[in-house]
Amino acid sequence: MVGDKPLGRPRSEDRRRAILSAAVDELRDKGYAALTIEGIAARAGAGKQTIYRWWPSKADVVLEAMLDEAATAIAIPDRGSLSQDLRGFLVETFRQRGQRPVLVGLMAQALLDPVFAEAFRDRFLFGRRAALRQIFQRAAARGEIAADVDPELLIDVVYGVLWYRLLLDHAPLDDDAGRQLAELVLRAVR
């Protein structure tokens, strides 16, 4: 670095978005195991060097794409009640079931790579937990959650169901499952 300016060309937002979109498209078409930086670069019309300069691995490219999607696709509702907020959040979260191949691939990579596991946990998993925690904190401030209820355990229950169904694909992740899980949590907080 020279002064406060980073060396090299600045990152182009249009190029970044094209690469992230190409990574998700490649992933959906080919699956995580067959995803390559070469394939992402070809689809995005970018050089491999550009991708490696911005991200250390294919998993990091996909993680950033998922962070962008989660930030825009799943709002943190504030409808004035825990029941409305929780139902809205879980239905929207479960509506993202099309992301299954992406999320399963990232979880598999996290199990194999401790460095990526830390980034995945800190940036993605903890970010989604923070969104749900915000809903519970607002509800607690409104007196909708009993004082002896552990909100972290509720968060574990919600994401435990989500990840179990994502990884095993044994039961649906759909609007109805989101509503049923919301009802289960609502009964637990009363």
Secondary structure, DSSP 8 states (H G I E B T S, - for coil): -BTTB-SS----HHHHHHHHHHHHHHHHHH-TTT--HHHHHHHHT--HHHHHHH-SSHHHHHHHHHHHHHHHHS-----SSHHHHHHHHHHHHHGGGGGHHHHHHHHHHHHH-HHHHHHIIIIIIHHHHHHHHHHHHHHHHTT-S-TT--HHHHHHHHHHHHHHHHHH--S--SHHHHHHHHHHHHHHH-
